[in-house]
Amino acid sequence: MKHTILITNDDGIDAPGIDAIIRGLNDAGYPIIVCAPDRERSASTMHLTLHKSLKLRRRNDLEKIYSSVGSNAELYIFDVSGYPADCVMVALEGGLPSGIPKPSLCVSGINRGPNMSVDILHSGTIGAARQAGTCGLPAISTSLASFDVERTEDFAVAVEPTLELVRRVCKIIPIEAKNIGRPEGTKIKSSGVNNENLLRNSIINGDIFLNLNVPINWGGEYSSTHLGGRWYRDAMNAFQVNENEWTIKLGSLYIVDEEIKNGDSHRVKIGEASVSTLGTWPQGHPLSISDEVLQSTINELGIPSWLVID
């Protein structure tokens, strides 16, 4: 019996990146629940839609397309007139129709463009994975670190490393997620006999999540990383319309990636797939994982050692 995967993103239900990972996970035989925004919602962080209703649609049209070319595994597809974190809440807090199975793991992506360094403060892809973690569900965010991609085929390079992380995480987590909704609150606090055991229990409880970034020229190597130094320079353009009005456009003329040892953006720049272990909770929260433990996930072996189960 395989783990059931909840898929979401911030590029929207029709984006080629989510299409690529749906096909990849479906081909691998995983039961899938897709609950994604009905349009692009990039840079939305953990935005929640409050004080107004959301629209949920079952996408039978997409279910038929994927079912005709993939495995016979269960497949349910929905879109939501909200944001990535909304989609996770809908999927995990009772918003889906009865009879839809509970997921074992959330995969957010595959995102168009990197989610490294400072990006994680703005990313809806990261926001969805973190929302899943706060709800007690193990999660992975995954991105192809290029904006110069338009077709499903362009995302193929990121599918295999994403599947590799899914396979490794599924060796650790139970098929039936035990902490969805966090029924015991802070009484279920991750612990372990050593750091690796603590991190495995933390992914089970949703107190950490994985952030994968794959370079478009990936050659097969992984690097366990921490957040690097990535700086957007000249990110503001202002155009005066009249004496009291301006048009402001956010963007960036160029990006600086610092050569920080084991920094995610630097490792991706040299062609390695970056695998970062990120804490779900801010420091100071009673369920947060210490910086010392997160630092222990960095090694020179590629995949973080706590994910390696012989």
VOFILUM-488590 format. One line per 5 residues: for each residue x, y, z of C-alpha. Coordinates in steps of 0.001 Angstrom, whole numbers. Layout:
% VOFILUM-488590
X,Y,Z  ... .
//
This chain:
% VOFILUM-488590
0,0,0  1394,3408,-1008  1264,6741,765  -1376,9198,-466  129,12465,-1702 .
-1533,15880,-1452  -267,18105,-4305  -595,21877,-4377  1337,24848,-5777  1279,28622,-6208 .
1512,28753,-10023  -2065,27505,-10421  -3851,24298,-11366  -2993,24660,-15067  739,25324,-14607 .
3190,22972,-16334  5131,22345,-13116  2167,20853,-11260  1287,18909,-14402  4778,17385,-14423 .
4680,16245,-10789  1115,14910,-11063  2230,12772,-13994  5392,11663,-12210  3690,10651,-8971 .
782,9066,-10839  3154,7020,-12996  4899,5890,-9798  1582,4568,-8511  936,6983,-5650 .
-2694,7814,-4810  -3029,11565,-5371  -5204,14411,-4121  -4635,17686,-5958  -5957,20847,-4313 .
-4437,23903,-5982  -5305,27535,-6739  -7477,28116,-9790  -5014,30773,-11041  -1462,31940,-10405 .
-888,32991,-6795  2889,33415,-6698  4605,35276,-3832  1548,34822,-1608  3405,33341,1399 .
850,31881,3860  -1966,34197,2780  -5358,32981,4003  -8680,34163,2576  -10704,35446,5505 .
-14126,37118,5711  -15278,35848,2314  -16191,32499,789  -13967,30306,-1359  -15125,28333,-4377 .
-14082,24676,-4617  -14404,22859,-7949  -13805,19225,-8725  -11901,18986,-11992  -13309,15840,-13578 .
-11861,16999,-16897  -8311,16797,-15555  -8976,13533,-13716  -9991,11927,-17015  -6852,13175,-18779 .
-4424,11885,-16144  -6298,8624,-15572  -6135,7836,-19278  -2328,7990,-19410  -1168,7090,-15877 .
-1540,4273,-13374  -4765,3006,-11865  -4012,4688,-8539  -6700,6877,-6959  -6733,10431,-8305 .
-8820,13377,-7097  -8336,16897,-8486  -9789,20141,-7137  -9110,23813,-7626  -9828,26600,-5157 .
-10488,30305,-5716  -7885,31161,-3112  -4225,30895,-2227  -1856,27950,-1640  -2320,27976,2146 .
-6093,28106,1608  -5821,24974,-534  -3946,23101,2190  -6493,24156,4797  -9367,23043,2542 .
-7714,19660,2016  -6803,19009,5650  -9533,20687,7663  -12667,19124,6199  -13250,21190,3069 .
-13163,18326,576  -16186,16090,-157  -16709,13006,1984  -14958,9881,804  -11696,11611,-164 .
-8835,9871,1671  -6566,11697,4099  -3079,12395,2714  165,11033,4129  2406,13759,2678 .
2100,17167,994  4165,18034,-2098  4057,21720,-3054  5282,22491,-6596  6987,22008,-8917 .
7465,25763,-8827  8598,27831,-11805  11647,29630,-10451  13856,29184,-7389  12762,29250,-3756 .
16025,29798,-1901  17483,32167,656  15231,35225,1068  12722,33743,-1423  11269,31530,1299 .
9871,34604,3050  7657,35419,57  6989,32121,-1712  3507,30656,-1902  5105,27284,-2678 .
6961,27410,637  3875,28834,2342  1799,25821,1316  4412,23356,2601  4729,25247,5866 .
930,25396,6212  822,21620,5810  3462,21331,8542  1538,23578,10923  -1455,21286,10345 .
697,18304,11344  1296,16846,7873  4797,16013,6523  5668,18240,3572  8091,18867,703 .
8351,22037,-1390  9977,21617,-4796  11164,24125,-7395  12927,24222,-10746  15396,27060,-10299 .
14727,28769,-13630  12088,31146,-14955  12968,30250,-18543  10587,27255,-18640  7141,27057,-20190 .
6235,23418,-20954  5647,20332,-18847  8681,18761,-20534  10859,21603,-19226  10109,20481,-15671 .
11120,16860,-16265  14572,17478,-14774  12968,18296,-11399  10578,15333,-11334  13096,12591,-10523 .
14782,14408,-7576  11318,15245,-6231  10302,11588,-6497  13553,10606,-4783  12711,12786,-1783 .
9146,11445,-1749  10484,7866,-1718  12903,8622,1110  10358,10490,3226  7803,7713,2718 .
10288,5266,4267  10126,7369,7438  6519,8537,7755  3459,6336,8392  843,5837,5680 .
-1762,7242,8056  -555,10672,9176  -819,10688,12948  -747,14413,13712  -3161,16048,11217 .
-4981,18870,12971  -2526,18606,15870  -5185,17177,18217  -2772,17169,21175  -1403,20638,20465 .
2061,21154,21956  1777,17941,23992  3121,16084,20955  6637,17507,20884  9219,15922,18642 .
12080,14180,20442  14707,11547,19696  17695,9640,21021  19972,11602,18643  19629,14375,16077 .
18829,12039,13175  16106,10303,15170  14754,13686,16309  14594,14933,12702  12778,11806,11527 .
10204,12257,14269  9993,15946,13397  9064,15275,9757  6412,12808,10954  4892,15472,13213 .
5195,18286,10668  7728,20277,12713  10209,20405,9820  9768,20225,6054  12069,19770,3064 .
12826,22413,461  14193,21141,-2874  15648,23366,-5603  16831,21769,-8837  19042,23581,-11373 .
17911,23340,-14973  21310,21828,-15866  21155,19227,-13070  23608,16378,-13565  22442,14059,-10788 .
24255,15371,-7693  22574,16493,-4474  23746,18827,-1741  22362,19131,1789  22179,22857,2408 .
21098,25733,4588  19678,29040,3392  22230,31019,1413  22784,34664,561  20742,35699,-2470 .
20181,39384,-3104  17864,41105,-5583  19462,44354,-6710  17692,47410,-8157  14352,45788,-7409 .
12184,48890,-7685  11132,50899,-10728  8982,54006,-10291  7351,55930,-13139  5666,59273,-12504 .
2195,59493,-14001  1413,63044,-12855  2374,65382,-10055  825,63233,-7312  808,59744,-8789 .
3403,57113,-9659  3386,53611,-11101  5601,51243,-9104  6913,47970,-10508  8774,45412,-8418 .
11415,43371,-10181  15167,42999,-10279  17823,44067,-12735  20224,41432,-11450  20702,38891,-8649 .
23782,38332,-6486  24395,34848,-5058  27030,34823,-2337  29470,31899,-2305  28476,30740,1164 .
29586,27194,2025  26593,24841,1755  24316,27789,967  21356,26670,-1152  21649,29303,-3884 .
25385,28738,-4340  25050,24939,-4582  22312,25291,-7184  24464,27780,-9091  27179,25130,-9468 .
24673,22545,-10706  23631,20559,-7624  20103,19918,-6375  19762,21665,-3028  17952,19821,-221 .
17322,22056,2798  15718,21004,6062  13613,23937,7255  11799,24457,10535  8039,24828,10332 .
7835,27034,13404  9615,30322,14161  12243,30230,16876  10596,30768,20229  7571,28627,19442 .
7293,25654,21832  7473,23196,18906  10395,24843,17082  13483,22811,16210  16747,24316,17416 .
19279,25893,15065  21852,23371,16316  19705,20432,15189  18931,22028,11827  22643,22741,11344 .
23344,19026,11882  21468,18264,8652  24346,19756,6625  26950,17287,5390  29191,16672,2398 .
27394,13483,1328  24573,15017,-734  21213,13862,622  20861,14824,4326  21912,11837,6397 .
18681,11759,8420  16843,10905,5176  19063,7905,4467  17379,4705,5650  19252,1503,4750 .
//
